[in-house]
Amino acid sequence: MENKYLSIYKKIEEKIKTGELAPESLLPSENELAEMYETSRETIRKALNLLSQNGFIQKVRGKGSVVIDFNKFDFPVSGLVSFKELAQKMDPPPRTLVNDLTLIKPSQYLQQQLSVTSNESIWQVIRTREIAGQKIILDKDFLVKKYVPLLTEDICADSIYSYLENELNLTISFAKKEIIVVEPTDEDQELLDLEGFHNVVVIKNYVYLDDASLFQYTESRHRPDRFRFVDFARRNH
């Protein structure tokens, strides 16, 4: 016979998944849940702990248990994954809008990020990612032209990494990442549906080829409410 707390966990989980319990709403108190499900507070507590561990609720001191939006999209922090590869897991599928594709001379800031001189030519690619009808990611990619001789709008609308690996036969090896939270720029306000959010989460990527050449610098700018940044860490012994 199934444990009582597991049965209660599944019932509350189902209510969250169907939207009967909306994101950011409060669950009834432990006493109210114990009465509702005709069980002890200890059993309720075990069910709530499991809901919390699995990312369905957040226990907030002084408030109780708040329902989390489980429809957030998981973005791997440590992996090196293209947006197209992530998009294959999303329903409905997202759209990529190419806002800009220009060959530029690097600013002083880009010279520092890409370790290039002012004479180098750099591809500037600015793309908005629209998910479920809302523009919630702004990707700004800067690629060194000597490694990537040609880019087109069609390539940028599909997958730059697929083109680099399958057409140019480049081996993308590793990336260094930095995550910061900043106030939105005018560009963020213009190209994203920020809906009153006062911060964006920025993932800076420095991407290297297998010969350790730094060929790409990226700023992926995310509206903060729709993403969960995930990582897996193992302690070395």
Salt bridges, closest charged atoms under 4 A:
GLU2 OE2 - LYS10 NZ 2.72
GLU13 OE2 - LYS17 NZ 3.54
GLU30 OE1 - ARG41 NH2 3.11
GLU30 OE1 - ARG45 NH2 2.93
GLU42 OE1 - ARG45 NH1 3.68
ASP74 OD1 - ARG228 NE 2.66
GLU120 OE2 - LYS146 NZ 3.51
GLU130 OE2 - ARG95 NE 3.30
GLU130 OE1 - LYS135 NZ 3.65
ASP139 OD2 - ARG129 NE 2.90
ASP141 OD2 - ARG127 NH2 2.82
ASP158 OD1 - LYS84 NZ 2.79
GLU187 OE1 - LYS140 NZ 2.79
ASP188 OD1 - ARG221 NE 2.78
GLU195 OE1 - ARG223 NH1 3.62
GLU219 OE1 - ARG221 NH1 3.08
ASP225 OD1 - ARG223 NE 2.77
